[in-house]
């Protein structure tokens, strides 16, 4: 992670989640930014994978952009190995962590949504906390057996989406990087 951050001239925070059962190496989540990071936290999501015992996490960091403090999350939720109720508990645990007092929030990562309905349900759940799906028009991020899925998402609170997309020209992962350009809104969703 340090090598990647240095090559991009970014600040970062990284927390390990587990040891990969196939590769035997530590993996986790990170937040990279050109801005100042004022604090960070590892959030261990409830439940572990019943097949291999691995835990999933989110990394939370406060990014300072001019006079704005933005709560940023890098997330990786569990796959279909958990029941939909258990996956819902993971998501609720995550969004409850944002707190309604945080005006600007960005949550992005791998939510392992395999069906269009699971994407709709995810967006509804986050909307209850004032988080809109910024990556709504980005497109699928994964192709499995000729089928394409939107497994990765970006959500934002009090921000306007200027652009969003998927960069599919990569071989570094089985998932394509998802991106969004956001602008601060001035009004609070708590009015």
N, CA, C and O atoms as a DFTB+ gen file, in Angstrom:
764 C
 N C O
     1  1       0.824      -1.178       0.000
     2  2       0.000       0.000       0.000
     3  2       0.875       1.252       0.000
     4  3       0.584       2.231      -0.687
     5  1       1.936       1.201       0.771
     6  2       2.834       2.349       0.861
     7  2       3.411       2.694      -0.514
     8  3       3.519       3.867      -0.871
     9  1       3.775       1.683      -1.269
    10  2       4.352       1.881      -2.604
    11  2       3.340       2.547      -3.547
    12  3       3.690       3.460      -4.295
    13  1       2.097       2.090      -3.506
    14  2       1.052       2.665      -4.349
    15  2       0.806       4.123      -3.969
    16  3       0.732       4.991      -4.839
    17  1       0.680       4.387      -2.675
    18  2       0.425       5.752      -2.209
    19  2       1.565       6.691      -2.595
    20  3       1.322       7.817      -3.029
    21  1       2.795       6.239      -2.441
    22  2       3.939       7.085      -2.813
    23  2       3.964       7.360      -4.304
    24  3       4.244       8.485      -4.718
    25  1       3.674       6.346      -5.125
    26  2       3.704       6.552      -6.575
    27  2       2.602       7.513      -7.021
    28  3       2.768       8.219      -8.015
    29  1       1.494       7.548      -6.307
    30  2       0.385       8.464      -6.629
    31  2       0.476       9.783      -5.866
    32  3      -0.347      10.678      -6.056
    33  1       1.490       9.894      -4.998
    34  2       1.675      11.069      -4.141
    35  2       0.428      11.328      -3.309
    36  3      -0.091      12.444      -3.267
    37  1      -0.039      10.281      -2.653
    38  2      -1.256      10.342      -1.832
    39  2      -0.936      10.051      -0.372
    40  3       0.044       9.380      -0.050
    41  1      -1.783      10.571       0.492
    42  2      -1.827      10.145       1.879
    43  2      -2.751       8.931       1.915
    44  3      -3.611       8.775       1.048
    45  1      -2.576       8.087       2.901
    46  2      -3.453       6.921       2.970
    47  2      -3.572       6.408       4.389
    48  3      -2.760       6.711       5.263
    49  1      -4.611       5.623       4.581
    50  2      -4.779       4.841       5.787
    51  2      -5.224       3.454       5.329
    52  3      -6.085       3.321       4.459
    53  1      -4.632       2.434       5.921
    54  2      -4.918       1.043       5.559
    55  2      -5.090       0.231       6.828
    56  3      -4.340       0.398       7.790
    57  1      -6.081      -0.650       6.826
    58  2      -6.272      -1.591       7.926
    59  2      -6.440      -2.990       7.342
    60  3      -7.195      -3.173       6.387
    61  1      -5.750      -3.973       7.900
    62  2      -5.942      -5.355       7.435
    63  2      -7.282      -5.890       7.917
    64  3      -7.772      -5.511       8.981
    65  1      -7.866      -6.774       7.119
    66  2      -9.137      -7.387       7.490
    67  2      -8.945      -8.841       7.912
    68  3      -9.481      -9.284       8.929
    69  1      -8.170      -9.573       7.113
    70  2      -8.061     -11.009       7.331
    71  2      -6.890     -11.543       6.505
    72  3      -6.253     -10.794       5.764
    73  1      -6.617     -12.821       6.635
    74  2      -5.631     -13.478       5.777
    75  2      -6.410     -14.229       4.715
    76  3      -7.289     -15.032       5.027
    77  1      -6.084     -13.964       3.463
    78  2      -6.797     -14.576       2.344
    79  2      -6.583     -16.082       2.369
    80  3      -5.447     -16.553       2.428
    81  1      -7.668     -16.829       2.325
    82  2      -7.570     -18.287       2.450
    83  2      -6.905     -18.935       1.240
    84  3      -6.305     -20.003       1.366
    85  1      -7.003     -18.311       0.077
    86  2      -6.405     -18.893      -1.131
    87  2      -4.939     -18.477      -1.295
    88  3      -4.095     -19.304      -1.639
    89  1      -4.638     -17.199      -1.051
    90  2      -3.286     -16.684      -1.283
    91  2      -2.413     -16.663      -0.028
    92  3      -1.192     -16.545      -0.127
    93  1      -3.029     -16.776       1.150
    94  2      -2.254     -16.780       2.387
    95  2      -1.653     -15.444       2.750
    96  3      -0.726     -15.385       3.558
    97  1      -2.162     -14.360       2.168
    98  2      -1.634     -13.020       2.431
    99  2      -2.705     -12.156       3.081
   100  3      -3.903     -12.371       2.896
   101  1      -2.244     -11.172       3.847
   102  2      -3.152     -10.233       4.497
   103  2      -3.798      -9.351       3.443
   104  3      -3.135      -8.884       2.517
   105  1      -5.104      -9.125       3.593
   106  2      -5.796      -8.169       2.731
   107  2      -6.683      -7.302       3.602
   108  3      -7.049      -7.675       4.716
   109  1      -7.023      -6.128       3.066
   110  2      -7.862      -5.204       3.829
   111  2      -8.330      -4.058       2.963
   112  3      -8.356      -4.153       1.736
   113  1      -8.696      -2.984       3.614
   114  2      -9.241      -1.813       2.930
   115  2      -8.353      -0.604       3.190
   116  3      -7.631      -0.535       4.184
   117  1      -8.432       0.353       2.255
   118  2      -7.636       1.569       2.378
   119  2      -8.413       2.766       1.845
   120  3      -9.330       2.627       1.036
   121  1      -8.026       3.925       2.312
   122  2      -8.476       5.204       1.763
   123  2      -7.218       5.935       1.319
   124  3      -6.299       6.149       2.109
   125  1      -7.186       6.317       0.042
   126  2      -6.080       7.107      -0.500
   127  2      -6.616       8.476      -0.891
   128  3      -7.709       8.581      -1.446
   129  1      -5.853       9.527      -0.604
   130  2      -6.296      10.875      -0.919
   131  2      -5.106      11.816      -1.042
   132  3      -4.073      11.619      -0.402
   133  1      -5.263      12.818      -1.855
   134  2      -4.248      13.878      -1.945
   135  2      -4.431      14.872      -0.800
   136  3      -3.560      15.707      -0.556
   137  1      -5.550      14.785      -0.106
   138  2      -5.881      15.702       0.977
   139  2      -5.354      15.180       2.310
   140  3      -4.842      14.065       2.410
   141  1      -5.497      16.022       3.325
   142  2      -5.082      15.673       4.674
   143  2      -6.082      14.698       5.292
   144  3      -7.294      14.854       5.138
   145  1      -5.561      13.693       5.989
   146  2      -6.396      12.766       6.755
   147  2      -6.261      13.152       8.220
   148  3      -5.163      13.130       8.776
   149  1      -7.397      13.509       8.851
   150  2      -7.300      13.971      10.233
   151  2      -7.493      12.851      11.260
   152  3      -7.002      12.965      12.384
   153  1      -8.188      11.786      10.904
   154  2      -8.308      10.636      11.795
   155  2      -8.786       9.440      10.988
   156  3      -9.221       9.576       9.844
   157  1      -8.698       8.265      11.603
   158  2      -9.143       7.054      10.903
   159  2      -9.576       6.008      11.917
   160  3      -9.270       6.090      13.106
   161  1     -10.304       5.016      11.399
   162  2     -10.815       3.954      12.258
   163  2     -11.084       2.712      11.415
   164  3     -11.508       2.807      10.263
   165  1     -10.834       1.562      12.002
   166  2     -11.200       0.283      11.381
   167  2     -12.546      -0.130      11.964
   168  3     -12.725      -0.158      13.181
   169  1     -13.497      -0.453      11.074
   170  2     -14.823      -0.884      11.493
   171  2     -14.979      -2.342      11.088
   172  3     -15.056      -2.657       9.900
   173  1     -15.025      -3.222      12.067
   174  2     -15.209      -4.649      11.794
   175  2     -16.709      -4.897      11.657
   176  3     -17.474      -4.673      12.595
   177  1     -17.116      -5.358      10.486
   178  2     -18.536      -5.603      10.228
   179  2     -18.999      -6.866      10.932
   180  3     -18.228      -7.815      11.076
   181  1     -20.256      -6.889      11.375
   182  2     -20.774      -8.077      12.058
   183  2     -20.762      -9.303      11.149
   184  3     -20.856      -9.181       9.928
   185  1     -20.651     -10.445      11.734
   186  2     -20.676     -11.760      11.096
   187  2     -19.374     -12.047      10.348
   188  3     -18.697     -11.146       9.852
   189  1     -19.065     -13.308      10.293
   190  2     -17.919     -13.768       9.518
   191  2     -18.407     -14.744       8.466
   192  3     -19.500     -15.301       8.577
   193  1     -17.600     -14.943       7.460
   194  2     -17.942     -15.868       6.395
   195  2     -18.053     -17.268       6.996
   196  3     -17.087     -17.755       7.582
   197  1     -19.220     -17.933       6.866
   198  2     -19.378     -19.251       7.484
   199  2     -18.515     -20.332       6.841
   200  3     -18.288     -21.382       7.443
   201  1     -18.036     -20.086       5.629
   202  2     -17.209     -21.084       4.941
   203  2     -15.762     -21.040       5.416
   204  3     -15.159     -22.085       5.662
   205  1     -15.191     -19.826       5.548
   206  2     -13.765     -19.732       5.866
   207  2     -13.450     -18.893       7.109
   208  3     -12.284     -18.757       7.479
   209  1     -14.466     -18.336       7.750
   210  2     -14.252     -17.572       8.982
   211  2     -13.703     -16.173       8.796
   212  3     -13.410     -15.499       9.783
   213  1     -13.554     -15.712       7.557
   214  2     -12.999     -14.380       7.328
   215  2     -13.989     -13.291       7.732
   216  3     -15.200     -13.432       7.563
   217  1     -13.443     -12.208       8.267
   218  2     -14.226     -11.029       8.621
   219  2     -14.068      -9.997       7.517
   220  3     -13.060      -9.971       6.810
   221  1     -15.073      -9.154       7.380
   222  2     -15.011      -8.044       6.444
   223  2     -15.044      -6.738       7.230
   224  3     -15.587      -6.673       8.333
   225  1     -14.454      -5.701       6.643
   226  2     -14.315      -4.437       7.359
   227  2     -14.676      -3.253       6.467
   228  3     -14.902      -3.379       5.264
   229  1     -14.716      -2.110       7.120
   230  2     -14.742      -0.817       6.440
   231  2     -13.642       0.008       7.084
   232  3     -13.357      -0.146       8.272
   233  1     -13.030       0.875       6.309
   234  2     -12.065       1.833       6.837
   235  2     -12.733       3.198       6.779
   236  3     -13.257       3.610       5.744
   237  1     -12.701       3.882       7.901
   238  2     -13.302       5.216       8.007
   239  2     -12.184       6.227       8.201
   240  3     -11.290       6.032       9.024
   241  1     -12.244       7.315       7.430
   242  2     -11.257       8.384       7.580
   243  2     -11.949       9.727       7.414
   244  3     -12.897       9.858       6.640
   245  1     -11.470      10.712       8.140
   246  2     -11.948      12.082       7.944
   247  2     -10.935      12.791       7.066
   248  3      -9.758      12.904       7.409
   249  1     -11.418      13.268       5.921
   250  2     -10.584      13.965       4.947
   251  2     -10.903      15.454       5.045
   252  3     -12.071      15.839       5.106
   253  1      -9.884      16.277       5.061
   254  2     -10.081      17.722       5.131
   255  2      -9.819      18.316       3.752
   256  3      -8.710      18.226       3.223
   257  1     -10.866      18.930       3.171
   258  2     -10.782      19.567       1.854
   259  2     -11.163      21.030       2.042
   260  3     -12.332      21.354       2.249
   261  1     -10.176      21.903       1.969
   262  2     -10.378      23.324       2.287
   263  2     -11.000      23.424       3.679
   264  3     -10.379      22.989       4.649
   265  1     -12.189      23.976       3.807
   266  2     -12.831      24.087       5.125
   267  2     -13.828      22.962       5.394
   268  3     -14.510      22.973       6.419
   269  1     -13.916      22.004       4.496
   270  2     -14.886      20.921       4.629
   271  2     -14.247      19.683       5.253
   272  3     -13.124      19.307       4.916
   273  1     -14.982      19.064       6.163
   274  2     -14.577      17.766       6.699
   275  2     -15.501      16.726       6.079
   276  3     -16.724      16.829       6.175
   277  1     -14.902      15.727       5.444
   278  2     -15.664      14.698       4.762
   279  2     -15.344      13.347       5.394
   280  3     -14.182      12.951       5.487
   281  1     -16.383      12.654       5.823
   282  2     -16.238      11.306       6.350
   283  2     -16.220      10.361       5.155
   284  3     -17.181      10.318       4.386
   285  1     -15.129       9.597       4.990
   286  2     -14.959       8.722       3.836
   287  2     -14.807       7.283       4.326
   288  3     -14.097       7.006       5.293
   289  1     -15.497       6.376       3.630
   290  2     -15.448       4.963       3.981
   291  2     -15.041       4.129       2.779
   292  3     -15.538       4.336       1.672
   293  1     -14.134       3.185       3.000
   294  2     -13.800       2.147       2.027
   295  2     -14.345       0.846       2.590
   296  3     -13.962       0.427       3.682
   297  1     -15.246       0.202       1.840
   298  2     -16.046      -0.906       2.369
   299  2     -15.867      -2.169       1.541
   300  3     -15.683      -2.116       0.325
   301  1     -15.924      -3.306       2.225
   302  2     -16.031      -4.595       1.549
   303  2     -16.964      -5.457       2.384
   304  3     -16.572      -5.959       3.437
   305  1     -18.206      -5.633       1.918
   306  2     -19.162      -6.455       2.650
   307  2     -19.051      -7.906       2.194
   308  3     -18.417      -8.212       1.184
   309  1     -19.672      -8.772       2.949
   310  2     -19.620     -10.207       2.666
   311  2     -20.444     -10.556       1.425
   312  3     -21.317      -9.794       1.009
   313  1     -20.158     -11.695       0.857
   314  2     -20.842     -12.192      -0.340
   315  2     -22.103     -12.958       0.049
   316  3     -22.587     -12.850       1.176
   317  1     -22.621     -13.723      -0.886
   318  2     -23.833     -14.516      -0.705
   319  2     -23.699     -15.586       0.367
   320  3     -24.684     -16.247       0.694
   321  1     -22.503     -15.774       0.924
   322  2     -22.340     -16.769       1.989
   323  2     -23.171     -16.406       3.212
   324  3     -23.554     -17.282       3.987
   325  1     -23.452     -15.104       3.389
   326  2     -24.331     -14.692       4.477
   327  2     -25.760     -14.602       3.969
   328  3     -25.985     -14.378       2.780
   329  1     -26.711     -14.773       4.849
   330  2     -28.117     -14.593       4.474
   331  2     -28.370     -13.116       4.164
   332  3     -27.574     -12.255       4.538
   333  1     -29.461     -12.833       3.491
   334  2     -29.777     -11.434       3.179
   335  2     -30.017     -10.645       4.466
   336  3     -29.702      -9.457       4.523
   337  1     -30.567     -11.283       5.495
   338  2     -30.766     -10.603       6.774
   339  2     -29.418     -10.233       7.404
   340  3     -29.252      -9.120       7.905
   341  1     -28.464     -11.155       7.380
   342  2     -27.150     -10.884       7.961
   343  2     -26.407      -9.806       7.170
   344  3     -25.732      -8.956       7.752
   345  1     -26.534      -9.846       5.852
   346  2     -25.910      -8.800       5.029
   347  2     -26.554      -7.449       5.330
   348  3     -25.879      -6.419       5.340
   349  1     -27.866      -7.461       5.575
   350  2     -28.567      -6.234       5.964
   351  2     -28.054      -5.686       7.278
   352  3     -27.920      -4.473       7.440
   353  1     -27.764      -6.574       8.220
   354  2     -27.197      -6.155       9.513
   355  2     -25.831      -5.497       9.284
   356  3     -25.521      -4.484       9.911
   357  1     -25.012      -6.070       8.386
   358  2     -23.714      -5.455       8.074
   359  2     -23.902      -4.036       7.546
   360  3     -23.206      -3.113       7.968
   361  1     -24.846      -3.867       6.620
   362  2     -25.085      -2.548       6.018
   363  2     -25.616      -1.557       7.042
   364  3     -25.172      -0.409       7.076
   365  1     -26.560      -1.983       7.877
   366  2     -27.098      -1.093       8.904
   367  2     -26.013      -0.680       9.895
   368  3     -25.957       0.473      10.322
   369  1     -25.160      -1.625      10.253
   370  2     -24.052      -1.327      11.161
   371  2     -23.151      -0.246      10.554
   372  3     -22.703       0.668      11.246
   373  1     -22.902      -0.368       9.270
   374  2     -22.061       0.597       8.573
   375  2     -22.708       1.979       8.537
   376  3     -22.090       2.957       8.958
   377  1     -23.939       2.075       8.043
   378  2     -24.555       3.397       7.904
   379  2     -24.877       4.021       9.252
   380  3     -24.875       5.246       9.373
   381  1     -25.151       3.217      10.259
   382  2     -25.347       3.770      11.606
   383  2     -24.068       4.417      12.111
   384  3     -24.119       5.341      12.923
   385  1     -22.930       3.946      11.641
   386  2     -21.639       4.488      12.047
   387  2     -21.411       5.899      11.511
   388  3     -20.611       6.648      12.071
   389  1     -22.106       6.274      10.430
   390  2     -21.878       7.603       9.840
   391  2     -22.445       8.712      10.698
   392  3     -21.940       9.834      10.674
   393  1     -23.478       8.417      11.450
   394  2     -24.085       9.435      12.301
   395  2     -24.742      10.536      11.484
   396  3     -24.208      10.949      10.454
   397  1     -25.872      11.002      11.924
   398  2     -26.589      12.045      11.191
   399  2     -25.920      13.405      11.314
   400  3     -26.224      14.314      10.542
   401  1     -25.007      13.557      12.282
   402  2     -24.342      14.846      12.459
   403  2     -23.250      15.094      11.416
   404  3     -22.790      16.225      11.266
   405  1     -22.838      14.063      10.704
   406  2     -21.803      14.210       9.675
   407  2     -22.445      14.735       8.397
   408  3     -23.195      14.021       7.732
   409  1     -22.149      15.972       8.061
   410  2     -22.807      16.610       6.914
   411  2     -22.367      16.005       5.590
   412  3     -23.206      15.708       4.740
   413  1     -21.064      15.816       5.401
   414  2     -20.543      15.299       4.132
   415  2     -19.970      13.907       4.345
   416  3     -19.069      13.709       5.160
   417  1     -20.507      12.941       3.597
   418  2     -20.095      11.549       3.739
   419  2     -19.968      10.936       2.350
   420  3     -20.796      11.180       1.472
   421  1     -18.918      10.136       2.164
   422  2     -18.757       9.330       0.956
   423  2     -18.474       7.896       1.404
   424  3     -17.557       7.649       2.186
   425  1     -19.273       6.959       0.897
   426  2     -19.068       5.540       1.188
   427  2     -18.910       4.825      -0.145
   428  3     -19.791       4.890      -1.002
   429  1     -17.788       4.147      -0.315
   430  2     -17.556       3.433      -1.564
   431  2     -16.917       2.089      -1.315
   432  3     -16.203       1.887      -0.332
   433  1     -17.190       1.173      -2.229
   434  2     -16.540      -0.119      -2.116
   435  2     -17.324      -1.246      -2.745
   436  3     -18.236      -1.035      -3.544
   437  1     -16.939      -2.453      -2.360
   438  2     -17.505      -3.685      -2.894
   439  2     -18.624      -4.149      -1.966
   440  3     -18.382      -4.597      -0.845
   441  1     -19.861      -4.029      -2.465
   442  2     -21.026      -4.433      -1.683
   443  2     -21.560      -5.797      -2.106
   444  3     -22.546      -6.278      -1.549
   445  1     -20.912      -6.425      -3.091
   446  2     -21.280      -7.767      -3.546
   447  2     -22.770      -7.902      -3.870
   448  3     -23.404      -8.885      -3.488
   449  1     -23.320      -6.920      -4.568
   450  2     -24.719      -6.980      -5.001
   451  2     -24.778      -7.743      -6.314
   452  3     -24.218      -7.309      -7.320
   453  1     -25.460      -8.882      -6.300
   454  2     -25.479      -9.783      -7.460
   455  2     -26.730      -9.657      -8.325
   456  3     -26.773     -10.202      -9.428
   457  1     -27.747      -8.945      -7.840
   458  2     -28.983      -8.821      -8.615
   459  2     -29.402      -7.357      -8.680
   460  3     -29.035      -6.570      -7.808
   461  1     -30.166      -6.987      -9.703
   462  2     -30.683      -5.605      -9.747
   463  2     -31.493      -5.260      -8.498
   464  3     -31.420      -4.132      -8.011
   465  1     -32.263      -6.215      -7.974
   466  2     -33.060      -5.938      -6.777
   467  2     -32.174      -5.678      -5.558
   468  3     -32.518      -4.851      -4.714
   469  1     -31.036      -6.375      -5.457
   470  2     -30.139      -6.135      -4.320
   471  2     -29.534      -4.733      -4.391
   472  3     -29.258      -4.129      -3.355
   473  1     -29.326      -4.209      -5.601
   474  2     -28.836      -2.833      -5.769
   475  2     -29.920      -1.849      -5.321
   476  3     -29.629      -0.877      -4.624
   477  1     -31.170      -2.103      -5.724
   478  2     -32.298      -1.248      -5.325
   479  2     -32.445      -1.248      -3.802
   480  3     -32.618      -0.194      -3.190
   481  1     -32.376      -2.423      -3.202
   482  2     -32.499      -2.532      -1.742
   483  2     -31.366      -1.806      -1.024
   484  3     -31.593      -1.150      -0.007
   485  1     -30.162      -1.919      -1.541
   486  2     -29.003      -1.223      -0.971
   487  2     -29.219       0.284      -1.016
   488  3     -29.010       0.973      -0.018
   489  1     -29.639       0.797      -2.174
   490  2     -29.861       2.243      -2.326
   491  2     -30.962       2.731      -1.380
   492  3     -30.836       3.810      -0.800
   493  1     -32.028       1.961      -1.217
   494  2     -33.114       2.341      -0.296
   495  2     -32.615       2.413       1.141
   496  3     -32.939       3.344       1.880
   497  1     -31.827       1.421       1.522
   498  2     -31.308       1.358       2.886
   499  2     -30.425       2.587       3.174
   500  3     -30.528       3.184       4.246
   501  1     -29.565       2.960       2.225
   502  2     -28.664       4.085       2.429
   503  2     -29.407       5.421       2.357
   504  3     -29.034       6.377       3.036
   505  1     -30.451       5.485       1.540
   506  2     -31.225       6.724       1.393
   507  2     -31.862       7.123       2.720
   508  3     -32.042       8.313       2.981
   509  1     -32.204       6.151       3.560
   510  2     -32.778       6.464       4.884
   511  2     -31.814       7.295       5.725
   512  3     -32.231       7.965       6.670
   513  1     -30.530       7.254       5.385
   514  2     -29.514       8.003       6.120
   515  2     -28.997       9.199       5.319
   516  3     -27.927       9.737       5.602
   517  1     -29.782       9.606       4.307
   518  2     -29.404      10.776       3.516
   519  2     -28.279      10.513       2.545
   520  3     -27.643      11.457       2.077
   521  1     -28.011       9.246       2.222
   522  2     -26.936       8.877       1.300
   523  2     -27.533       8.458      -0.040
   524  3     -28.322       7.515      -0.109
   525  1     -27.154       9.159      -1.093
   526  2     -27.644       8.852      -2.437
   527  2     -26.587       8.062      -3.200
   528  3     -25.389       8.239      -2.977
   529  1     -27.029       7.202      -4.089
   530  2     -26.104       6.374      -4.884
   531  2     -25.481       7.224      -5.988
   532  3     -26.085       7.419      -7.043
   533  1     -24.284       7.722      -5.744
   534  2     -23.573       8.591      -6.685
   535  2     -23.165       7.843      -7.946
   536  3     -23.007       8.452      -9.004
   537  1     -22.996       6.541      -7.844
   538  2     -22.546       5.725      -8.981
   539  2     -23.715       5.127      -9.757
   540  3     -23.540       4.145     -10.478
   541  1     -24.889       5.703      -9.619
   542  2     -26.113       5.168     -10.212
   543  2     -25.988       4.872     -11.699
   544  3     -26.494       3.850     -12.163
   545  1     -25.331       5.738     -12.453
   546  2     -25.244       5.571     -13.907
   547  2     -23.878       5.076     -14.383
   548  3     -23.558       5.186     -15.566
   549  1     -23.079       4.537     -13.476
   550  2     -21.713       4.135     -13.827
   551  2     -21.648       2.856     -14.653
   552  3     -20.802       2.730     -15.538
   553  1     -22.533       1.913     -14.370
   554  2     -22.503       0.639     -15.088
   555  2     -21.925      -0.480     -14.247
   556  3     -21.551      -0.266     -13.093
   557  1     -21.848      -1.687     -14.823
   558  2     -21.363      -2.854     -14.077
   559  2     -19.858      -2.786     -13.815
   560  3     -19.103      -2.186     -14.579
   561  1     -19.448      -3.411     -12.723
   562  2     -18.033      -3.416     -12.346
   563  2     -17.411      -4.813     -12.406
   564  3     -16.197      -4.962     -12.264
   565  1     -18.247      -5.833     -12.616
   566  2     -17.766      -7.214     -12.623
   567  2     -18.431      -7.976     -13.762
   568  3     -19.607      -7.776     -14.066
   569  1     -17.642      -8.864     -14.388
   570  2     -18.203      -9.788     -15.368
   571  2     -17.861     -11.205     -14.926
   572  3     -16.694     -11.543     -14.730
   573  1     -18.912     -12.039     -14.771
   574  2     -18.736     -13.428     -14.357
   575  2     -19.522     -14.299     -15.323
   576  3     -20.743     -14.174     -15.423
   577  1     -18.835     -15.170     -16.026
   578  2     -19.489     -16.094     -16.946
   579  2     -20.324     -15.402     -18.017
   580  3     -21.371     -15.909     -18.417
   581  1     -19.865     -14.258     -18.474
   582  2     -20.580     -13.514     -19.500
   583  2     -21.685     -12.607     -18.970
   584  3     -22.290     -11.857     -19.736
   585  1     -21.952     -12.668     -17.673
   586  2     -22.947     -11.795     -17.052
   587  2     -22.239     -10.640     -16.356
   588  3     -21.162     -10.814     -15.785
   589  1     -22.849      -9.461     -16.409
   590  2     -22.238      -8.270     -15.818
   591  2     -23.061      -7.804     -14.618
   592  3     -24.291      -7.800     -14.652
   593  1     -22.353      -7.412     -13.558
   594  2     -22.995      -7.030     -12.307
   595  2     -22.430      -5.708     -11.790
   596  3     -21.248      -5.411     -11.964
   597  1     -23.291      -4.929     -11.157
   598  2     -22.852      -3.724     -10.439
   599  2     -22.680      -4.128      -8.977
   600  3     -23.615      -4.037      -8.181
   601  1     -21.471      -4.575      -8.637
   602  2     -21.189      -5.017      -7.262
   603  2     -20.591      -3.902      -6.417
   604  3     -20.661      -3.932      -5.188
   605  1     -20.005      -2.923      -7.084
   606  2     -19.324      -1.830      -6.400
   607  2     -20.171      -0.568      -6.531
   608  3     -20.807      -0.331      -7.557
   609  1     -20.163       0.238      -5.464
   610  2     -21.020       1.420      -5.451
   611  2     -20.336       2.550      -4.686
   612  3     -19.464       2.325      -3.847
   613  1     -20.763       3.773      -5.005
   614  2     -20.353       4.962      -4.267
   615  2     -21.625       5.675      -3.829
   616  3     -22.518       5.926      -4.637
   617  1     -21.697       5.996      -2.544
   618  2     -22.811       6.750      -1.978
   619  2     -22.273       8.045      -1.399
   620  3     -21.145       8.092      -0.908
   621  1     -23.083       9.100      -1.456
   622  2     -22.640      10.391      -0.940
   623  2     -23.799      11.122      -0.260
   624  3     -24.960      10.988      -0.646
   625  1     -23.447      11.885       0.750
   626  2     -24.408      12.729       1.457
   627  2     -24.037      14.188       1.215
   628  3     -22.885      14.586       1.389
   629  1     -25.035      14.981       0.811
   630  2     -24.873      16.420       0.575
   631  2     -23.825      16.724      -0.486
   632  3     -23.056      17.676      -0.355
   633  1     -23.799      15.914      -1.530
   634  2     -22.894      16.128      -2.645
   635  2     -23.659      15.885      -3.944
   636  3     -24.547      15.035      -4.013
   637  1     -23.293      16.649      -4.967
   638  2     -23.896      16.516      -6.289
   639  2     -22.943      15.736      -7.174
   640  3     -21.738      15.990      -7.169
   641  1     -23.473      14.789      -7.931
   642  2     -22.660      13.990      -8.847
   643  2     -22.458      14.779     -10.135
   644  3     -23.424      15.167     -10.792
   645  1     -21.193      15.015     -10.492
   646  2     -20.876      15.673     -11.762
   647  2     -20.606      14.651     -12.853
   648  3     -21.030      14.825     -13.995
   649  1     -19.898      13.582     -12.500
   650  2     -19.590      12.493     -13.439
   651  2     -19.402      11.206     -12.649
   652  3     -19.084      11.231     -11.460
   653  1     -19.603      10.088     -13.324
   654  2     -19.331       8.789     -12.718
   655  2     -19.066       7.776     -13.826
   656  3     -19.553       7.927     -14.946
   657  1     -18.301       6.758     -13.511
   658  2     -18.006       5.754     -14.525
   659  2     -17.227       4.581     -13.963
   660  3     -16.914       4.520     -12.774
   661  1     -16.925       3.657     -14.854
   662  2     -16.154       2.455     -14.523
   663  2     -14.978       2.405     -15.480
   664  3     -15.146       2.574     -16.688
   665  1     -13.788       2.172     -14.946
   666  2     -12.600       2.042     -15.782
   667  2     -12.361       0.550     -15.993
   668  3     -11.893      -0.145     -15.091
   669  1     -12.681       0.066     -17.181
   670  2     -12.632      -1.375     -17.435
   671  2     -11.302      -1.860     -17.994
   672  3     -11.142      -3.057     -18.237
   673  1     -10.354      -0.970     -18.201
   674  2      -9.048      -1.344     -18.779
   675  2      -8.052      -1.710     -17.682
   676  3      -6.994      -1.090     -17.573
   677  1      -8.380      -2.699     -16.881
   678  2      -7.481      -3.103     -15.806
   679  2      -7.408      -4.621     -15.719
   680  3      -8.361      -5.327     -16.050
   681  1      -6.281      -5.098     -15.275
   682  2      -6.085      -6.527     -15.038
   683  2      -5.676      -6.775     -13.581
   684  3      -5.337      -7.899     -13.209
   685  1      -5.711      -5.722     -12.764
   686  2      -5.246      -5.819     -11.384
   687  2      -6.234      -6.530     -10.470
   688  3      -5.855      -6.979      -9.388
   689  1      -7.487      -6.640     -10.883
   690  2      -8.505      -7.226     -10.035
   691  2      -9.583      -7.864     -10.904
   692  3      -9.642      -7.627     -12.111
   693  1     -10.421      -8.663     -10.289
   694  2     -11.567      -9.208     -11.014
   695  2     -12.685      -8.171     -11.130
   696  3     -13.689      -8.406     -11.803
   697  1     -12.508      -7.027     -10.474
   698  2     -13.492      -5.958     -10.516
   699  2     -12.861      -4.693     -11.087
   700  3     -11.702      -4.380     -10.813
   701  1     -13.636      -3.982     -11.874
   702  2     -13.153      -2.746     -12.488
   703  2     -13.302      -1.580     -11.518
   704  3     -14.295      -1.503     -10.795
   705  1     -12.328      -0.673     -11.494
   706  2     -12.426       0.493     -10.613
   707  2     -13.623       1.369     -10.970
   708  3     -13.916       1.612     -12.141
   709  1     -14.292       1.826      -9.947
   710  2     -15.453       2.696     -10.050
   711  2     -15.040       4.083      -9.582
   712  3     -14.297       4.206      -8.609
   713  1     -15.512       5.135     -10.261
   714  2     -15.126       6.480      -9.869
   715  2     -16.318       7.428      -9.975
   716  3     -17.295       7.154     -10.672
   717  1     -16.210       8.546      -9.267
   718  2     -17.230       9.590      -9.321
   719  2     -16.568      10.929      -9.034
   720  3     -15.647      11.018      -8.222
   721  1     -17.048      11.967      -9.709
   722  2     -16.637      13.338      -9.434
   723  2     -17.815      13.996      -8.731
   724  3     -18.924      14.028      -9.265
   725  1     -17.572      14.524      -7.526
   726  2     -18.633      15.075      -6.690
   727  2     -18.359      16.542      -6.360
   728  3     -17.209      16.982      -6.325
   729  1     -19.424      17.278      -6.124
   730  2     -19.306      18.678      -5.707
   731  2     -20.100      18.847      -4.410
   732  3     -21.166      18.254      -4.247
   733  1     -19.579      19.654      -3.497
   734  2     -20.266      19.906      -2.238
   735  2     -21.571      20.651      -2.481
   736  3     -21.633      21.566      -3.302
   737  1     -22.613      20.251      -1.759
   738  2     -23.842      21.031      -1.691
   739  2     -23.771      21.844      -0.409
   740  3     -23.118      21.437       0.552
   741  1     -24.426      22.967      -0.389
   742  2     -24.333      23.841       0.772
   743  2     -25.417      23.567       1.823
   744  3     -25.183      23.804       3.009
   745  1     -26.578      23.083       1.428
   746  2     -27.652      22.860       2.377
   747  2     -27.472      21.509       3.075
   748  3     -26.837      20.598       2.544
   749  1     -28.032      21.407       4.249
   750  2     -27.951      20.176       5.023
   751  2     -29.200      19.334       4.803
   752  3     -30.299      19.875       4.678
   753  1     -29.041      18.026       4.753
   754  2     -30.193      17.145       4.585
   755  2     -31.024      17.060       5.861
   756  3     -32.112      16.484       5.843
   757  1     -30.543      17.614       6.958
   758  2     -31.248      17.507       8.235
   759  2     -32.331      18.565       8.426
   760  3     -32.985      18.578       9.469
   761  1     -32.539      19.447       7.460
   762  2     -33.511      20.538       7.614
   763  2     -34.906      20.038       7.863
   764  3     -35.831      20.836       8.013
